[in-house]
Amino acid sequence: MLIAVPAETQTHEKRVAATPETVGKLVAAGCTVVVEREAGHAARFPDAAYEKAGARLVDGFRACCADADLVLKVRAPSTVELKDIKSGTAVAALLSPFTNPLLKDYADAGLACFCMEMIPRISRAQSMDVLSSQANIAGYKAVLLAMEHYGRFMPMLMTAAGTVQPAKVLILGAGVAGLQAIATARRMGATVEVFDVRAAAKEQVQSLGARFVEVASDQDAEDSGGYAKEMDDDYKRRQSELVAEHVAKSDIIITTALIPGKPAPVLISEEMVKSMKPGSVIVDLAVEMGGNCPLSEMDQVVEKYGVMLVGVGNIPSLMATDASQLYARNMLNFIQPMLDAESGRLNIDMEDEVVAAALICRDGEFLKPQLLGAEVK
């Protein structure tokens, strides 16, 4: 079985889908692994390390993927890349299922595409959960980005010249990224408040030493997959009033709120930004889906009304080495159960709920018509 690991071509993408560690395990399992030269360079994995692990190095995407049985990527194949992947090839990547206009093209090209974002949140699949592994990194790095642009101390300092009060950090969303941001901000000595629509998040937030801010409601704000779901207008109104009150008192805000398949909910309005103290910082982790603040700008750091808005997209790529190691292990854990030692092929078992959830197309058929916005005939 020939597995290809090409270099990523999307702007600002420094991660790689396989590391020398995971390549070595795939080779030990009987696979042939081809890696495009310098695929791991930006993530600090040299070509020599891949060769030592048993990979064969080639030049260019076409040479890497043209004969592959399985292509491992971080980002979804582009239109140009799609031309160099033969029909029948399996592809595993972050396919951006709710925003990628090429999904149907993958099916038309005869590919078997695994969407890593759609791996279900069940116990057996925790080691394959790329969203969680990458969100962990984003939550940590968001605090560091906030510190970079915040011109004051984070912890309380008692000096001969007087006492410096700790920074007040507000985190909107207590998912994986939010929880890591809480832990990191607390380690830096900040006081932390957290808002999340899911009441179930309260215990986790408090266990990390933060104060939970909640809107009283009888609604269930969590869907079956463990994600936050959209709430009714009355809840949104009360939420906005409560958030506005805490925004005005905050020095740093980190927003992480996302609803799968929908634009990011607006949590911080322009009026709220105006209410913040000069020198305050907002790090908008939802900027790639429109942002939790409408003033955030994609891949930009801008100042509005004296507030710094950090809208850096693809934050995990800023920590490409660790992000790649975790992503590659997620990928390996997903792929290994499908490796058939006898046939040397990929055994795609549609009775496996993890495989069935992640596979979006196969043999020219698109299996998740809801992602296209209309039923596929």
C-alpha positions as CSV (number, residue, x, y, z in Angstrom):
1,M,0.0,0.0,0.0
2,L,1.4,3.4,-1.1
3,I,0.8,6.3,1.3
4,A,1.7,9.8,0.1
5,V,2.5,12.8,2.4
6,P,2.7,15.9,0.3
7,A,3.7,19.4,1.3
8,E,0.9,21.8,2.3
9,T,0.4,24.7,-0.1
10,Q,-2.3,26.8,1.6
11,T,-1.0,30.2,2.7
12,H,0.2,30.3,6.3
13,E,-0.1,26.5,6.6
14,K,3.1,25.1,8.2
15,R,1.8,21.8,9.5
16,V,2.4,18.4,8.0
17,A,0.1,15.3,8.1
18,A,2.8,12.8,9.0
19,T,5.9,13.0,11.1
20,P,9.0,10.8,11.1
21,E,7.5,9.1,14.1
22,T,4.2,8.1,12.4
23,V,5.9,7.4,9.1
24,G,8.1,4.8,10.9
25,K,5.0,3.1,12.3
26,L,3.3,3.0,8.9
27,V,6.4,1.5,7.4
28,A,6.5,-1.1,10.2
29,A,2.9,-2.0,9.4
30,G,4.0,-2.9,5.9
31,C,3.2,0.3,4.0
32,T,5.3,2.2,1.5
33,V,5.4,5.9,2.4
34,V,6.4,8.6,-0.1
35,V,7.0,12.1,1.3
36,E,7.4,15.2,-0.8
37,R,10.7,16.9,-0.2
38,E,10.6,19.6,2.5
39,A,7.0,18.7,3.4
40,G,8.0,18.8,7.1
41,H,10.5,21.7,6.8
42,A,8.2,24.4,8.2
43,A,7.3,22.2,11.1
44,R,11.0,21.4,11.8
45,F,11.0,17.9,10.6
46,P,13.9,17.5,8.2
47,D,13.9,15.3,5.1
48,A,16.7,13.2,6.6
49,A,14.4,12.2,9.5
50,Y,11.8,10.9,7.1
51,E,14.4,8.9,5.2
52,K,15.7,7.4,8.4
53,A,12.1,6.4,9.3
54,G,11.8,4.5,6.0
55,A,10.1,7.0,3.7
56,R,11.1,7.6,0.1
57,L,11.5,11.3,-0.8
58,V,10.3,12.7,-4.1
59,D,10.0,16.2,-5.7
60,G,6.6,17.8,-6.2
61,F,3.0,17.0,-5.5
62,R,2.4,15.0,-8.7
63,A,5.4,12.6,-8.1
64,C,4.2,12.2,-4.5
65,C,0.5,11.5,-5.0
66,A,0.0,10.3,-8.6
67,D,0.3,6.6,-7.7
68,A,-0.8,6.7,-4.1
69,D,-3.5,4.5,-2.6
70,L,-3.9,6.9,0.3
71,V,-3.0,10.6,0.6
72,L,-2.5,12.2,4.0
73,K,-3.0,15.9,4.2
74,V,-3.7,18.7,6.7
75,R,-5.7,20.9,4.3
76,A,-8.2,19.8,1.7
77,P,-7.0,19.2,-1.8
78,S,-7.1,22.3,-4.0
79,T,-8.4,22.3,-7.6
80,V,-4.8,22.1,-8.9
81,E,-3.9,19.3,-6.6
82,L,-7.1,17.4,-7.4
83,K,-5.9,16.9,-11.0
84,D,-2.9,14.9,-9.8
85,I,-4.7,12.4,-7.6
86,K,-6.0,9.3,-9.5
87,S,-9.5,8.0,-9.2
88,G,-10.0,5.4,-6.4
89,T,-7.4,7.1,-4.1
90,A,-8.4,7.6,-0.5
91,V,-7.7,11.0,1.0
92,A,-7.7,12.0,4.7
93,A,-7.6,15.7,5.6
94,L,-9.3,18.6,7.2
95,L,-11.9,19.1,4.5
96,S,-13.7,22.2,6.0
97,P,-17.0,20.4,5.3
98,F,-19.3,23.5,5.8
99,T,-17.3,26.0,3.7
100,N,-15.4,24.0,1.1
101,P,-16.9,24.5,-2.4
102,L,-15.0,21.5,-3.8
103,L,-16.7,18.7,-1.9
104,K,-18.7,17.4,-4.8
105,D,-15.6,17.6,-7.1
106,Y,-13.9,15.1,-4.8
107,A,-16.8,12.7,-5.4
108,D,-16.8,13.4,-9.1
109,A,-13.0,12.6,-9.2
110,G,-13.7,9.2,-7.8
111,L,-11.9,9.8,-4.5
112,A,-12.7,8.2,-1.1
113,C,-12.4,11.3,1.2
114,F,-12.3,11.1,5.0
115,C,-13.2,14.4,6.7
116,M,-11.2,14.5,9.9
117,E,-13.5,17.1,11.4
118,M,-16.4,14.7,11.3
119,I,-14.9,12.0,13.5
120,P,-17.6,11.5,16.2
121,R,-16.9,12.5,19.8
122,I,-17.1,9.0,21.3
123,S,-14.6,7.4,23.8
124,R,-13.1,5.1,21.2
125,A,-12.3,8.0,18.8
126,Q,-10.7,10.3,21.3
127,S,-7.2,9.5,20.1
128,M,-8.4,10.4,16.5
129,D,-10.0,13.7,17.5
130,V,-8.1,16.3,15.4
131,L,-10.5,19.2,16.4
132,S,-9.6,18.7,20.1
133,S,-5.9,18.3,19.6
134,Q,-5.7,21.4,17.4
135,A,-8.1,23.4,19.6
136,N,-5.9,22.7,22.6
137,I,-3.0,24.4,20.9
138,A,-5.2,27.3,19.7
139,G,-6.4,28.0,23.3
140,Y,-2.9,28.0,24.7
141,K,-1.4,30.2,21.9
142,A,-4.4,32.6,22.1
143,V,-3.3,33.6,25.7
144,L,0.3,34.1,24.5
145,L,-0.9,36.3,21.6
146,A,-3.0,38.3,24.0
147,M,0.0,38.8,26.3
148,E,2.1,40.0,23.3
149,H,-0.4,42.8,22.5
150,Y,-1.3,43.6,26.1
151,G,1.0,46.3,27.4
152,R,0.8,45.4,31.1
153,F,1.5,42.5,33.5
154,M,-0.8,39.5,33.7
155,P,-0.2,38.5,37.4
156,M,-0.5,40.7,40.5
157,L,2.8,42.2,41.5
158,M,3.6,43.8,44.8
159,T,6.6,46.1,44.5
160,A,8.2,49.0,46.4
161,A,6.6,51.3,43.9
162,G,3.1,49.9,44.5
163,T,0.9,47.0,43.7
164,V,0.0,46.0,40.1
165,Q,-3.4,44.4,39.9
166,P,-3.8,41.2,37.9
167,A,-5.2,41.3,34.4
168,K,-8.9,40.5,34.1
169,V,-9.5,37.9,31.4
170,L,-12.9,37.0,30.0
171,I,-13.1,33.8,27.9
172,L,-16.2,33.2,25.8
173,G,-16.7,29.5,25.2
174,A,-15.5,26.7,27.4
175,G,-14.9,24.0,24.8
176,V,-11.4,22.5,24.4
177,A,-9.8,25.8,23.3
178,G,-11.5,27.7,26.0
179,L,-10.5,25.3,28.8
180,Q,-6.9,25.4,27.7
181,A,-7.0,29.2,27.5
182,I,-8.4,29.2,31.1
183,A,-5.6,27.0,32.3
184,T,-2.9,29.0,30.6
185,A,-4.3,32.4,31.7
186,R,-4.5,31.1,35.3
187,R,-0.9,29.9,35.1
188,M,0.1,33.4,34.1
189,G,-1.6,34.8,37.2
190,A,-4.7,36.5,35.6
191,T,-8.1,36.4,37.1
192,V,-10.4,34.6,34.8
193,E,-14.2,34.7,34.1
194,V,-15.8,32.3,31.6
195,F,-19.1,32.4,29.7
196,D,-20.6,29.4,28.0
197,V,-24.2,28.6,27.0
198,R,-23.7,25.0,28.1
199,A,-24.4,24.7,31.9
200,A,-22.5,21.4,31.8
201,A,-19.3,23.4,31.3
202,K,-19.6,25.1,34.7
203,E,-17.9,22.3,36.7
204,Q,-15.0,22.1,34.3
205,V,-14.5,25.9,34.4
206,Q,-14.6,26.1,38.2
207,S,-12.2,23.1,38.5
208,L,-9.6,25.3,36.7
209,G,-10.0,28.1,39.1
210,A,-12.1,30.4,37.0
211,R,-15.5,32.0,37.7
212,F,-18.4,30.8,35.5
213,V,-20.8,33.4,34.1
214,E,-24.1,32.0,33.1
215,V,-27.5,33.0,31.7
216,A,-30.3,31.2,33.6
217,S,-32.2,29.0,31.1
218,D,-34.3,25.9,30.9
219,Q,-33.1,25.2,27.4
220,D,-30.6,22.4,26.5
221,A,-27.7,24.3,24.9
222,E,-25.7,21.2,23.9
223,D,-26.3,19.0,20.9
224,S,-25.8,15.3,20.7
225,G,-22.2,15.7,19.6
226,G,-21.2,17.8,22.6
227,Y,-21.2,21.1,20.7
228,A,-23.0,24.3,21.6
229,K,-26.2,24.8,19.6
230,E,-27.9,28.0,18.5
231,M,-30.3,29.5,21.2
232,D,-33.6,31.4,20.8
233,D,-33.9,35.2,20.6
234,D,-34.8,35.7,24.2
235,Y,-31.7,33.9,25.4
236,K,-29.6,35.8,22.9
237,R,-30.9,39.1,24.3
238,R,-30.2,38.2,27.9
239,Q,-26.8,36.7,26.9
240,S,-25.8,40.0,25.2
241,E,-26.8,42.1,28.2
242,L,-24.7,39.8,30.6
243,V,-21.7,39.6,28.3
244,A,-21.7,43.4,27.8
245,E,-21.5,43.9,31.5
246,H,-18.4,41.7,31.8
247,V,-16.8,42.9,28.6
248,A,-16.6,46.5,29.9
249,K,-14.6,45.3,33.0
250,S,-12.2,43.0,31.1
251,D,-8.6,43.7,30.1
252,I,-8.3,40.6,27.8
253,I,-11.1,38.7,26.0
254,I,-10.6,35.4,24.2
255,T,-13.5,34.3,22.1
256,T,-13.9,30.7,21.0
257,A,-17.6,30.3,20.2
258,L,-18.5,28.3,17.1
259,I,-21.6,26.5,16.0
260,P,-20.9,23.7,13.4
261,G,-22.2,24.6,10.0
262,K,-23.1,28.2,10.8
263,P,-21.3,31.5,10.9
264,A,-19.7,32.3,14.2
265,P,-22.2,33.9,16.6
266,V,-21.6,37.6,17.3
267,L,-20.9,37.9,21.0
268,I,-19.0,41.2,21.2
269,S,-20.7,44.1,19.4
270,E,-19.1,47.3,18.3
271,E,-20.7,49.1,21.2
272,M,-19.2,46.6,23.6
273,V,-15.7,47.3,22.1
274,K,-16.3,51.0,22.7
275,S,-17.0,50.3,26.4
276,M,-13.6,48.6,26.9
277,K,-10.6,50.3,28.5
278,P,-7.9,51.6,26.2
279,G,-5.2,49.0,25.7
280,S,-7.5,46.1,26.1
281,V,-7.1,43.1,23.8
282,I,-9.6,40.8,22.1
283,V,-8.3,37.5,20.5
284,D,-11.0,36.2,18.2
285,L,-10.4,32.5,17.6
286,A,-13.6,32.3,15.5
287,V,-12.3,34.8,12.9
288,E,-12.1,32.1,10.2
289,M,-15.9,31.7,10.5
290,G,-16.7,35.4,10.5
291,G,-15.6,36.1,14.0
292,N,-17.3,36.5,17.4
293,C,-16.6,40.3,17.0
294,P,-17.6,42.0,13.8
295,L,-14.6,44.3,14.0
296,S,-12.1,41.4,13.8
297,E,-10.2,41.1,10.5
298,M,-8.9,37.9,9.1
299,D,-5.2,37.5,9.6
300,Q,-4.9,41.0,10.9
301,V,-4.1,42.7,14.2
302,V,-6.1,46.0,14.2
303,E,-6.8,48.7,16.7
304,K,-10.4,49.9,17.1
305,Y,-11.5,52.4,19.7
306,G,-8.2,51.9,21.6
307,V,-8.7,48.1,21.7
308,M,-6.4,45.7,19.9
309,L,-8.3,43.0,18.0
310,V,-6.2,40.0,17.1
311,G,-7.8,38.1,14.2
312,V,-5.0,35.5,13.4
313,G,-6.4,32.6,11.6
314,N,-5.0,29.0,11.7
315,I,-3.4,29.5,15.1
316,P,-2.3,25.9,15.4
317,S,0.1,26.5,12.5
318,L,1.9,29.0,14.7
319,M,3.0,26.0,16.7
320,A,3.6,23.8,13.8
321,T,5.9,21.2,15.4
322,D,3.6,20.2,18.2
323,A,0.5,20.7,16.1
324,S,1.9,18.4,13.5
325,Q,2.9,15.8,16.0
326,L,-0.6,15.7,17.5
327,Y,-2.4,15.8,14.2
328,A,-0.1,13.0,12.7
329,R,-0.9,10.8,15.7
330,N,-4.6,11.5,15.3
331,M,-4.3,10.5,11.7
332,L,-2.3,7.4,12.5
333,N,-4.8,6.2,15.1
334,F,-7.6,6.7,12.5
335,I,-5.8,4.9,9.7
336,Q,-4.2,2.0,11.5
337,P,-7.4,0.0,12.1
338,M,-8.2,0.1,8.4
339,L,-4.9,-1.3,7.3
340,D,-5.4,-4.8,6.1
341,A,-2.2,-6.8,6.6
342,E,-3.3,-9.6,4.3
343,S,-4.4,-7.6,1.2
344,G,-2.1,-4.7,1.8
345,R,-5.1,-2.4,1.1
346,L,-7.3,0.0,3.0
347,N,-10.3,-1.8,4.4
348,I,-13.1,0.8,4.6
349,D,-15.7,-0.8,6.9
350,M,-18.9,1.1,6.7
351,E,-20.2,-0.8,9.7
352,D,-17.6,1.1,11.8
353,E,-19.3,4.2,13.1
354,V,-16.1,6.2,13.1
355,V,-15.3,5.4,9.5
356,A,-19.0,5.9,8.4
357,A,-19.1,9.3,10.1
358,A,-15.8,10.5,8.5
359,L,-16.3,9.2,5.0
360,I,-18.0,11.8,2.8
361,C,-17.6,10.3,-0.7
362,R,-16.6,7.1,-2.3
363,D,-16.8,5.5,-5.8
364,G,-18.3,8.7,-7.3
365,E,-21.1,8.8,-4.7
366,F,-21.4,11.7,-2.2
367,L,-22.4,10.2,1.1
368,K,-23.3,13.4,3.1
369,P,-25.7,15.3,0.9
370,Q,-26.6,17.6,3.8
371,L,-23.1,19.2,3.4
372,L,-24.0,20.3,-0.1
373,G,-27.2,22.1,1.1
374,A,-29.4,20.0,-1.1
375,E,-29.9,16.3,-1.8
376,V,-27.6,14.7,-4.3
377,K,-29.5,12.9,-7.0
